[in-house]
Amino acid sequence: MAMEVGRRVPPPHGSAPRRQPATGGGEGERVRVQAGDALPLPLPIRHTNLIFSALLAASLVYLMRRWREKIRASTPLHVVSLAEIFAICGLVASLIYLLSFFGIAFVHSVVSNSDDDEDFIIDSRHKQARAAPPPPAPAPCALLGSPAAAPEKMPEEDEEIVAAVVAGKIPSYVLETRLGDCRRAAGIRREALRRITGRDMDGLPLDGFDYASILGQCCELPVGYVQLPVGVAGPLLLDGRRVYVPMATTEGCLVASTNRGCKAIAESGGASSVVLKDGMTRAPVVRFPSARRAAELKAFLEDPANFDTLAVVFNRSSRFGRLQGVKCAIAGRNLYMRFSCSTGDAMGMNMVSKGVQNVLDYLQADFPDMDVISISGNFCSDKKSAAVNWIDGRGKSVVCEAVIKEEVVKKVLKTNVQALVELNMIKNLAGSAVAGALGGFNAHASNIVTAIFIATGQDPAQNVESSQCITMLESINDGKDLHISVTMPSIEVGTVGGGTQLASQSGCLDLLGVKRASREFPGSNARLLATMVAGAVLAGELSLISAQAAGHLVNSHMKYNRSSKDMSKALAEATAVKPKKC
């Protein structure tokens, strides 16, 4: 439930007095506060800036004139009138406001170096050719243990290192750190794995990949990489823009089918989209001695009068993370708090998690009996099918629609409008209801979402909630034309962070025109990517439903989705007994 900023009121009866959030931290603590967040005002920022600037100028001019008159009349300057006192107060207040607003923002932009914010800085290599020392390699995942477990001195020869890894003398996870060569480490790990398992791993390539780019952020213990074909569907005419959609998939007909849907949409004038919501969520779970105490914290968190205090604490984590609201649920004495925040062009899980941790630390002082069970209590809900995402949304909530002309339905889709409307009602709506589907009122939205996610470096596991979709088909214009729409309440995408920085995935984002972050309008690239996902889903839904209505689905897959190779020979070779290699 989103909460509006209101005036501060005393906390509920029985609660401890609220302390104001500190604007400074202890030693070693990095506290980051935006002036706009620390000064909740009822007017827009630009209006308050003008008011305080005018107050500063008027107060300064008045005091200068009064002091000049006093000097001429030999009147002591410390003797002030009531009007002069008001002028001095106005001068001080305006100075404090303007210094806070512009000073903090300037200093913050200079010293800011948080992990999430660095994703929004455009690579300087595209702006200057001067050489710069390479940045230090990120540390391996802490969950793997400490590199100190390995001997201080590594053997020089690869053969000796492989033998030590096989014998368990050198942990495999320290190879990158100790060797300082990610490609060499992957090769040694792969050879050790081959000797341990006796498997050659033929077909899994090792060379041709930048292993340094994944160190500490994308994948641990690499031994190679998987090749996936990337096809392009389009152009998809969406919101007046021609988009070519990259799709990484191993399913035949998927790209071709989506491409046919794009053609039908383009020949009918294109599709349009709208982003309804944009907010990532994280829901910690805490436990109290009693349900009454849990209810007291719930009442405090959902009180609009306390929202601005929570926002200042939450927003310290990032320049781009901004708290939008808190929704709570109670199960016994356990309290689940679902925080929602904007995250700029990042998908934002790390960003919102850091903000939530700030709030939990702040609440602990006034609720010392609060036991934090987990930073995530599954009320988020991440990578799981959940009604809360279907109803309240998570990430980007998008609706995409198009009107397909009757002649296009017949010429391109090989069917008719009434057949499509009837099939969608019986299959996608009634059939999914019979199955008890949760957000699955569509033909194959997950197909398109997953293919685009893999191609553009998104988290493929988040296809679970991102693929929640309801497809609606209606006949319009006296039954001649078809109105089709897809409503997707939880598309979770970003254009910075995670796998988006890898070379192949970055290239696919560049094809879409949403590479990196938007500096002029933070968050606009991620929202644009979400609309492209919804537009591609619209095309895929239109084509598949048409194929099923016309009875072409099986024939298409038999023709285009079956290998023409002679599998009998391959089967004989696979079942033949091979001598083991030493």
PyMOL commands that set and color helices and strands:
alter all, ss='L'
color gray80, all
select helices_A, chain A and resi 35-38+45-72+82-111+115-118+124-126+142-144+147-149+158-167+172-179+182-197+211-214+254-267+291-301+304-317+349-366+387-392+406-411+417-434+445-456+460-466+498-501+503-512+524-550+553-560+567-575
alter helices_A, ss='H'
color red, helices_A
select strands_A, chain A and resi 230-238+241-248+271-282+285-287+322-331+334-342+371-374+395-404+440-441+469-476+481-491
alter strands_A, ss='S'
color yellow, strands_A
deselect
rebuild
show_as cartoon
